[in-house]
Amino acid sequence: MSEKIITYNLNGKSNSIYYEDIRKFSEKILKDSGRDLSVIISDYVKYIVTKNREELRTYEEYLYDVLSAGVYLKVYSNIASSSSRSTDFILSGLFGLRKKNRFLKKYIDVIRGLLIALNYGKKNFNNNYIDKPDIRILKRVLLFLKASGEYREEVIRIQMFYDFLSSLENSTADNYLVNIVGFAIKFENKSENELGEYTSKVNEYLETGIKKHLWKEDFLFCGRRRVEYHLSMLGAELMNKAFDESYSQTRTKAILLPACMREKKDGECKAIKNDFAMTCTGCSLSCKVNKIQNAANIRDTKVYLIPHSSNFKEWLKLWAYGRNVGVVGVACPLNLIIGGLELKSLDIPAKCILLDYCGCKNHWDKKGIPTSVNESELIKSIGLYDEGKEYVHFKSEFSANQK
Ligand code: SF4
């Protein structure tokens, strides 16, 4: 597999070491945030309470909101400021139209691909340092994120943070933004040192592989920066911490696997489609989805195969608001956080687990490379632990025919 790795690979040293590394890294970032961002986060929380904006979330979730605002400002402010505002509005409108009318998707994708290439294709994504971020630039970045269609849930979070900043004196808001971008820059440097070995191919891909996506709708999705992979890795950790209590109290669990984990292609895979998700029928003993499904049966845990779709949230409503089901979401870093935020917005206790690498045929590889997930993390997430009979049983189910 390693010769086919496209951007990131959690099996860098050994898959279980990634999980040790990310846990240590998230502890450090939490500690640093206490020193550098606590005043801002505390003011932000006061604003949310005073304005009754939402049921209060955890520190980890607000840290993620603030850090992601800083990272997107750092990465996209020059591009956002120099691109056409009216094209961004059109792109955003087309994305909304595509969501409402699925049958228009293929036509709208062609138009969006053209507009994205014209608006951003020639921009230098590596030249994004901003000395003096301000609230006006944050607004412009928000418009860019909306236009891209790739940050649906993040936009909602950052919009609320923008509203908070708008409620402050201009000088205070700008000062906060300078601190936040400063923190994002430190985060970028630290994450390259500590997580860089897992994302070592991202920059190479951004130099060469991305060219094939110019004029396509997924140009911005596939062109995500290395720091965004690290942000998602941290985000998954922070969310798991934040959701842990409610998730562990749920009576039943469900596992959502991306369709790119299937061993066989569309047409050969015998999974049954039920309105949105698919259910594996076990047509291949060596398919990882089948193995996970067999093992999950020990806990009466259902496994669903999920196609990549912007309508995922509609389907998630199955489990929304107090249904007592904990949902394990498995996805690549570019999709995982959006899914985690969607689950949270529907009050579904969740656990986020990253795919070991990306490989779906929609974006990364013409034929598709079957992806995989860390078995120990998945085992733990549904209440089967590293010791005892159940684990051994799961392990043998999972590993069967692995060779
Ligand atoms: S085992 Fe399941 S997921 Fe895998 S190819 Fe067969 S039906 Fe599809």
Boltz pocket constraint, residues with backbone or C-beta under 6 A from the ligand:
constraints:
  - pocket:
      binder: B
      contacts: [[A, 262], [A, 263], [A, 264], [A, 268], [A, 269], [A, 270], [A, 271], [A, 279], [A, 280], [A, 281], [A, 282], [A, 283], [A, 284], [A, 285], [A, 287], [A, 288], [A, 289], [A, 290]]
      max_distance: 6.0
